[in-house]
């Protein structure tokens, strides 16, 4: 699968370059050992085993995930998930790019959380920043975060997009389509690189959220580097 809070998001539109998958180190250490590439010590044996199991479960779930083979099937799946009020099923009904964006957001929060705990000195800023990133960083998956944090607010906004009389209209290219309701409401659909279709109505929102998460990570990296330089000067 691709790359995939108290939430704080940035609003620039430009998409950041996808980063390397970070390891997850939840060690409390105030030593300054930040390097621009973000070197982190390996997790302990118990944490490493736990993370391996989480990754295996996530990969298995992704491999078994049913793909909607047509825009009509994708819309029915989305509509059924909204009617049932199942936030996890709504996440599964999203287009691939949107799901991967949420996974990337979580990955960047995990890296930021690791840097804060490993490189920030003891004090209010470390406590504040650690608390800000902790929830998303330590959650089991982006799907669970979406189900618990986002779906309760999103489900009511999706209700007007659900109807039995929707017709599927082709989009500007073969990878886009729209479910059009008699009310005039429109539900955008997109075709992913995995061959499946999904609901693409959160595309702009998640893009803004992804950019905010990337910006937050860059700020944390810069602050860690500042702390390291300050410690080096103090040690002279």
Phi, psi and omega per residue, in radians:
X1 nan 2.617 -3.135
X2 -1.351 3.134 3.136
X3 -1.267 1.972 -3.059
X4 -1.326 nan nan
X5 nan 1.243 2.987
X6 0.211 1.679 -3.106
X7 -1.735 2.371 3.047
X8 -2.242 2.293 -3.040
X9 -2.230 2.638 3.103
X10 -1.773 2.676 -3.036
X11 -1.852 -0.014 3.116
X12 -1.066 2.659 -3.030
X13 -1.577 -0.428 -3.041
X14 -1.136 2.419 3.125
X15 -1.463 2.278 3.096
X16 -1.333 2.810 3.088
X17 -1.255 2.385 -3.099
X18 -1.163 2.285 -3.069
X19 -1.641 3.074 3.086
X20 -1.261 2.624 3.097
X21 -1.157 2.039 -3.100
X22 -1.404 2.625 2.951
X23 -1.322 2.857 -3.091
X24 -2.003 1.945 -3.135
X25 -2.101 1.994 -3.079
X26 -1.859 0.804 -3.089
X27 -1.645 2.373 3.089
X28 -1.578 1.891 -3.091
X29 -2.640 2.149 -3.081
X30 -1.590 0.066 -3.136
X31 -1.130 2.589 -3.139
X32 -1.619 1.878 -3.133
X33 -2.433 0.513 -3.139
X34 -1.334 2.352 2.978
X35 -2.209 2.596 -2.971
X36 -0.919 -0.578 3.116
X37 -1.304 -0.037 3.138
X38 1.129 1.298 3.063
X39 -1.460 2.369 -3.137
X40 -2.375 2.571 3.129
X41 -1.282 2.689 -3.107
X42 -1.197 2.564 3.115
X43 -1.168 2.739 3.092
X44 -1.113 2.905 -3.069
X45 -0.974 -0.777 -3.099
X46 -1.146 -0.760 3.136
X47 -1.164 -0.687 3.139
X48 -1.062 -0.732 3.117
X49 -1.121 -0.764 -3.139
X50 -1.067 -0.764 -3.119
X51 -1.175 -0.636 3.093
X52 -1.089 -0.729 3.119
X53 -1.139 -0.717 3.111
X54 -1.076 -0.773 -3.140
X55 -1.105 -0.703 -3.127
X56 -1.145 -0.743 3.115
X57 -1.111 -0.761 3.140
X58 -1.092 -0.742 3.138
X59 -1.146 -0.682 3.123
X60 -1.134 -0.729 3.135
X61 -1.125 -0.690 3.141
X62 -1.143 -0.684 -3.119
X63 -1.169 -0.564 -3.100
X64 -1.549 -0.151 -3.050
X65 -1.060 2.245 3.128
X66 -1.195 2.340 3.108
X67 -1.787 2.316 3.056
X68 -1.352 2.146 -3.000
X69 -1.537 -0.093 -3.133
X70 -2.591 2.795 3.082
X71 -1.035 -0.661 -3.136
X72 -1.117 -0.747 3.126
X73 -1.153 -0.689 3.128
X74 -1.102 -0.721 -3.140
X75 -1.163 -0.742 3.120
X76 -1.060 -0.709 -3.137
X77 -1.139 -0.759 3.087
X78 -1.076 -0.815 -3.117
X79 -1.088 -0.742 3.126
X80 -1.099 -0.699 -3.142
X81 -1.139 -0.722 3.127
X82 -1.159 -0.774 3.140
X83 -1.048 -0.654 -3.103
X84 -1.411 -0.198 -3.116
X85 1.210 0.436 -3.076
X86 -1.670 1.782 -3.114
X87 -1.100 -0.616 3.101
X88 -1.137 -0.717 3.106
X89 -1.171 -0.592 3.074
X90 -1.108 -0.760 3.097
X91 -1.006 -0.765 3.132
X92 -1.121 -0.442 -3.108
X93 -1.527 -0.072 3.115
X94 -1.289 2.743 3.075
X95 -1.188 2.795 -3.031
X96 -1.033 -0.771 -3.113
X97 -1.049 -0.679 -3.134
X98 -1.193 -0.773 3.118
X99 -1.085 -0.758 3.134
X100 -1.143 -0.595 3.113
X101 -1.097 -0.747 3.101
X102 -1.118 -0.642 3.087
X103 -1.135 -0.662 3.119
X104 -1.168 -0.715 3.093
X105 -0.999 -0.813 3.137
X106 -1.114 -0.706 3.134
X107 -1.039 -0.776 -3.122
X108 -1.210 -0.573 3.056
X109 -1.185 -0.634 3.090
X110 -1.108 -0.751 3.138
X111 -1.142 -0.750 3.121
X112 -1.076 -0.735 3.138
X113 -1.089 -0.748 3.121
X114 -1.073 -0.790 -3.124
X115 -1.117 -0.745 3.141
X116 -1.039 -0.852 -3.101
X117 -1.197 -0.566 -3.034
X118 -1.580 -0.443 -2.967
X119 -2.162 -0.311 3.099
X120 -1.436 2.456 3.078
X121 -1.257 2.775 3.084
X122 -0.981 2.393 3.114
X123 2.676 -3.115 -3.060
X124 -1.058 -0.682 -3.102
X125 -1.140 -0.737 3.106
X126 -1.083 -0.743 3.123
X127 -1.110 -0.783 -3.110
X128 -1.131 -0.857 -3.109
X129 -1.203 -0.658 3.089
X130 -1.069 -0.751 3.126
X131 -1.133 -0.646 -3.105
X132 -1.122 -0.667 -3.067
X133 -1.665 -0.243 -2.941
X134 -1.043 -0.783 -3.002
X135 -1.064 -0.899 3.135
X136 -1.221 -0.629 -3.082
X137 -1.147 -0.597 -3.038
X138 -1.775 0.023 3.104
X139 -1.212 2.709 -3.057
X140 -1.255 -0.532 -3.118
X141 -2.869 2.803 3.069
X142 -1.140 -0.582 3.121
X143 -1.075 -0.790 3.125
X144 -1.138 -0.668 3.092
X145 -1.086 -0.772 3.115
X146 -1.074 -0.793 -3.111
X147 -1.079 -0.749 -3.038
X148 -1.504 -0.670 -2.987
X149 -1.690 -0.679 -2.977
X150 -1.830 -0.696 -3.043
X151 -1.012 -0.712 -3.119
X152 -0.974 -0.640 3.127
X153 -1.444 -0.528 -3.072
X154 -1.401 -0.595 -3.050
X155 -0.963 -0.773 3.114
X156 -1.089 -0.563 3.136
X157 -1.304 -0.349 3.119
X158 -1.473 -0.341 -3.068
X159 -0.957 -0.748 3.133
X160 -1.160 -0.186 -3.138
X161 -1.626 0.082 -3.073
X162 -1.955 2.166 3.100
X163 -2.837 2.715 3.133
X164 -1.403 -0.252 -3.044
X165 -1.731 0.277 -3.111
X166 -1.182 2.455 3.049
X167 -2.035 2.550 -3.103
X168 -1.656 2.169 3.102
X169 -1.993 2.443 -3.141
X170 -1.171 2.674 3.125
X171 -1.673 -2.888 -3.117
X172 -1.226 -0.272 3.088
X173 -2.581 3.129 -3.053
X174 -1.224 -0.229 -3.085
X175 -1.735 0.127 -3.136
X176 -2.397 2.546 3.085
X177 -2.670 3.001 -3.126
X178 -2.462 2.336 2.985
X179 -1.567 2.068 -3.071
X180 -1.889 2.196 -3.118
X181 -1.662 2.786 3.106
X182 -1.059 -0.484 3.120
X183 -1.239 -0.218 -3.066
X184 1.725 -0.175 3.112
X185 -1.152 2.597 -3.090
X186 -2.288 2.307 3.110
X187 -1.998 1.895 -3.112
X188 -1.248 2.514 -3.129
X189 -2.270 2.561 -3.111
X190 -2.408 2.624 -3.139
X191 -1.748 2.199 -3.091
X192 -1.651 2.974 3.111
X193 -1.168 -0.298 3.096
X194 -1.415 -0.023 3.127
X195 1.585 -0.058 -3.122
X196 -1.772 2.730 3.068
X197 -1.776 2.691 3.095
X198 -2.804 2.963 3.130
X199 -1.256 2.237 -3.058
X200 -1.983 0.357 -3.073
X201 -1.255 -0.177 3.130
X202 -1.784 0.182 -3.011
X203 -0.955 -0.919 -3.090
X204 -1.197 -0.730 -3.122
X205 -1.050 -0.835 -3.087
X206 -1.241 -0.487 3.084
X207 -1.139 -0.740 3.085
X208 -1.113 -0.725 -3.134
X209 -1.148 -0.664 3.125
X210 -1.136 -0.729 3.120
X211 -1.155 -0.647 3.082
X212 -1.118 -0.753 3.136
X213 -1.089 -0.678 3.121
X214 -1.159 -0.746 3.111
X215 -1.073 -0.773 3.126
X216 -1.027 -0.734 3.126
X217 -1.117 -0.731 3.127
X218 -1.115 -0.667 3.102
X219 -1.120 -0.744 3.130
X220 -1.121 -0.742 3.106
X221 -1.047 -0.789 -3.129
X222 -1.121 -0.718 3.133
X223 -1.131 -0.696 3.117
X224 -1.096 -0.704 3.108
X225 -1.135 -0.665 3.095
X226 -1.096 -0.752 3.125
X227 -1.102 -0.687 -3.140
X228 -1.126 -0.760 3.121
X229 -1.125 -0.688 3.116
X230 -1.120 -0.695 3.130
X231 -1.167 -0.658 3.133
X232 -1.130 -0.750 3.120
X233 -1.124 -0.685 -3.124
X234 -1.178 -0.467 -3.094
X235 -1.458 -0.140 -3.131
X236 -1.291 nan nan
